[in-house]
């Protein structure tokens, strides 16, 4: 099925762009659409066919990926007046975005009613993982459909998980993952700032954490690469992390499931999203802690191992 024709991709942003290149490198004929013409042009140069709407992509490709920033955009691209649902050839829809379980279920119900199979497959690993083709993929789909599309997912995913059969379950796996990541970033910012207040060198302190039981994604990767260097260029915007944490809490509230720690983390990220620039990288969360603590961490340091 996956080799029978062109593969569609809507959304050529930070994650969609390297995923598209992985599909091209794997020998697939690619049909693309993005609201930014320059993004489409870059793929056209590499041999992809350009389309002016999601519907046009779905007229040419049986299998269509989407990699989009927000639930509203996903809903419009999938089911809108010029959406994928209007296409004549699409048979399988694979959503790599983080939309939340409710929107994933809503979109899936609409597409399935039109004879389109749905794979809810958000990814984790960031821009670096997409470029290295080592993403983690959390797919929820009918087992047969998952088996058919798995070779496509493995072109950019090093770890491809079948987490369930119901659209929305992939979303929950991704949201819970991002909640843990956001929590690690928040508590590491506080811990390193307090350490600096007490006269401990942040780079050395990170080395201690990474050699001990305090190691997490922020101590091992985000602080050494993006915070202490002052780069703040992980490729994932702070407002998107805040959105994901809020979506996770929405799911918990819907189920009347208590998450007191998660709720506090959500409030912190909402505060950061309101106080920092709209284009801030998510590693700039540390600036919020610096503001309220009065401790500014030194930049251009490397962590001590």
Helices and strands as residue ranges (DSSP letters): E 6-10, H 16-25, E 30-33, H 37-45, E 49-50, H 54-60, E 61-66, H 71-79, G 84-86, E 92-95, H 101-113, E 117-124, H 126-132, E 135-140, H 143-153, E 157-164, H 169-197, H 202-211, H 217-217, I 218-227, H 238-254, H 260-275, G 282-284, H 285-293
